[in-house]
Amino acid sequence: MPSTSSRRPGPPAPQHRPRRPIGRGFAVAPAAPVRPVQAPFAAVFGVLVAVEDAYLGWLLWNADPGWGWYLLLPAALAAGALAGAGLVLRGAGPGRWVSGSAVLAVSCLLPLVGLLGLAVFFALLGGGQAAWWALLLLVGPIGGLVLALRRPVREWTGRGRVSRSRRSGRAGARAR
């Protein structure tokens, strides 16, 4: 049955669409980098390593309550671990050639080797409880080292992070 309406459908109402500028298109800023989930945990383990280094320094100082040269190593390791934790959290590096995750990894590796040697030394002497405490203290350096060497954390604190994102933005514009 045909329609009784004599009205014909007309053109749709005019839509106001923004016009694209002639040329390269809209300027799109590169996406801001997002902090990986592992970065705060790596920073927490870096702080834990710094606390363990300070504890070992306190043990050395407590045996001989004077300021000796032997206290410089735990103090330097604690400062390095705190600096590495801060750099990983910020996603920065201390210089052009070093990343923040590398600072944290080195600051975790040295106490790891020292505590492992200390645990072996205590085990050879027959001090079972002291060896187990030294092995328990390995949790901080191992956790910090593992998290600092993860790919997302290394990329987050990489030395050319900003220039890489800008470069990829330019390459995307050329590809169009």
C-alpha positions as CSV (number, residue, x, y, z in Angstrom):
1,M,0.0,0.0,0.0
2,P,1.5,3.3,-1.0
3,S,2.0,6.1,1.4
4,T,-0.6,8.8,1.4
5,S,1.9,11.5,2.4
6,S,2.9,13.8,-0.3
7,R,6.0,14.9,1.5
8,R,9.3,13.8,0.1
9,P,12.3,13.3,2.3
10,G,14.6,16.2,1.9
11,P,18.3,16.5,2.5
12,P,19.4,16.1,6.1
13,A,19.9,19.1,8.3
14,P,23.3,20.7,7.6
15,Q,25.9,19.5,10.1
16,H,28.6,21.8,11.3
17,R,31.8,19.8,11.2
18,P,35.2,21.3,11.9
19,R,37.2,21.5,8.7
20,R,40.7,19.9,8.6
21,P,43.4,22.4,7.9
22,I,45.1,22.0,4.6
23,G,48.5,20.5,4.9
24,R,49.7,18.1,7.5
25,G,46.6,17.7,9.6
26,F,46.1,18.2,13.2
27,A,49.1,18.7,15.4
28,V,49.2,15.8,17.8
29,A,51.4,15.9,20.8
30,P,53.3,12.6,21.5
31,A,51.7,10.6,24.3
32,A,53.2,11.2,27.7
33,P,55.2,8.2,29.0
34,V,53.4,6.2,31.6
35,R,55.3,5.0,34.7
36,P,55.5,1.2,34.7
37,V,54.0,-0.7,37.6
38,Q,57.4,-2.2,38.6
39,A,59.0,1.2,39.1
40,P,57.6,2.1,42.5
41,F,58.3,-1.4,43.7
42,A,61.9,-1.1,42.5
43,A,62.2,2.2,44.4
44,V,60.8,0.6,47.6
45,F,63.4,-2.2,47.3
46,G,66.1,0.5,46.7
47,V,65.0,2.2,50.0
48,L,65.1,-1.3,51.7
49,V,68.7,-1.8,50.4
50,A,69.6,1.6,51.8
51,V,68.2,0.7,55.2
52,E,70.1,-2.6,55.1
53,D,73.3,-0.8,54.2
54,A,72.8,1.7,57.1
55,Y,72.1,-1.2,59.4
56,L,75.4,-2.9,58.4
57,G,77.2,0.4,58.8
58,W,75.6,0.7,62.3
59,L,76.9,-2.8,63.2
60,L,80.4,-1.8,62.1
61,W,80.2,1.5,64.0
62,N,78.8,-0.3,67.1
63,A,81.8,-2.6,67.3
64,D,84.2,0.4,67.3
65,P,82.3,3.6,68.1
66,G,84.7,5.9,66.2
67,W,84.5,7.3,62.7
68,G,86.8,5.2,60.6
69,W,87.4,4.8,56.9
70,Y,85.5,1.5,56.9
71,L,82.2,3.3,57.4
72,L,82.5,5.1,54.1
73,L,81.5,2.0,52.1
74,P,78.1,1.4,53.8
75,A,77.4,5.1,53.7
76,A,78.2,5.3,50.0
77,L,76.2,2.2,49.2
78,A,73.2,3.6,51.1
79,A,73.5,6.9,49.4
80,G,73.7,5.2,46.0
81,A,70.7,3.1,46.7
82,L,68.6,6.1,47.8
83,A,69.7,8.0,44.7
84,G,68.9,5.0,42.5
85,A,65.4,4.7,44.1
86,G,64.7,8.3,43.5
87,L,65.9,8.2,39.9
88,V,63.8,5.1,39.2
89,L,60.7,6.7,40.7
90,R,61.2,9.9,38.7
91,G,62.1,8.0,35.5
92,A,65.4,9.9,35.0
93,G,69.1,9.3,34.9
94,P,71.9,11.1,36.6
95,G,73.6,11.9,33.3
96,R,73.6,11.4,29.6
97,W,75.3,8.0,29.6
98,V,73.8,6.4,32.8
99,S,70.2,5.4,33.5
100,G,68.6,5.5,36.9
101,S,68.0,1.7,36.8
102,A,71.7,1.2,36.3
103,V,72.5,3.2,39.4
104,L,69.9,1.1,41.4
105,A,71.2,-2.1,40.0
106,V,74.9,-1.4,40.9
107,S,73.7,-0.2,44.3
108,C,71.9,-3.5,44.8
109,L,74.6,-5.7,43.3
110,L,77.5,-4.7,45.6
111,P,75.5,-5.4,48.9
112,L,74.3,-8.6,47.3
113,V,77.9,-9.8,46.8
114,G,78.9,-8.6,50.2
115,L,76.0,-10.2,52.1
116,L,76.5,-13.5,50.1
117,G,80.2,-13.6,51.1
118,L,79.2,-12.8,54.7
119,A,76.7,-15.6,54.8
120,V,79.3,-18.1,53.4
121,F,81.8,-16.8,55.9
122,F,79.5,-17.3,58.8
123,A,78.4,-20.7,57.5
124,L,82.0,-21.8,57.3
125,L,82.7,-20.6,60.9
126,G,79.7,-22.6,62.1
127,G,77.5,-19.6,63.0
128,G,74.2,-21.0,61.8
129,Q,72.0,-18.2,63.1
130,A,74.2,-15.4,61.8
131,A,74.4,-17.1,58.4
132,W,70.6,-17.3,58.2
133,W,70.3,-13.6,59.1
134,A,72.8,-12.7,56.4
135,L,70.7,-14.8,53.9
136,L,67.5,-13.1,55.1
137,L,69.1,-9.7,54.4
138,L,69.7,-10.8,50.8
139,V,65.9,-10.3,50.1
140,G,66.4,-6.5,49.6
141,P,69.3,-6.5,47.1
142,I,67.9,-9.4,45.1
143,G,64.4,-7.8,44.8
144,G,66.0,-4.4,43.9
145,L,68.3,-6.0,41.3
146,V,65.6,-8.0,39.7
147,L,63.2,-5.1,39.5
148,A,65.8,-2.6,38.3
149,L,66.8,-4.9,35.4
150,R,63.3,-5.4,34.1
151,R,62.7,-4.0,30.6
152,P,59.8,-1.6,31.6
153,V,61.9,0.0,34.3
154,R,65.0,0.2,32.1
155,E,63.0,1.9,29.4
156,W,61.3,4.2,31.9
157,T,64.7,5.4,33.2
158,G,66.5,5.1,29.8
159,R,69.1,7.7,28.8
160,G,67.2,8.7,25.6
161,R,63.6,8.3,26.7
162,V,62.5,11.8,25.7
163,S,64.3,12.0,22.5
164,R,63.0,8.5,21.5
165,S,59.4,9.5,22.0
166,R,59.9,12.7,20.0
167,R,61.6,10.8,17.3
168,S,58.8,8.2,17.0
169,G,56.3,11.1,16.8
170,R,58.2,12.6,13.8
171,A,58.5,9.2,12.1
172,G,54.7,8.8,12.4
173,A,54.1,12.2,10.8
174,R,56.4,11.3,7.9
175,A,54.7,8.0,7.3
176,R,51.3,9.7,6.5
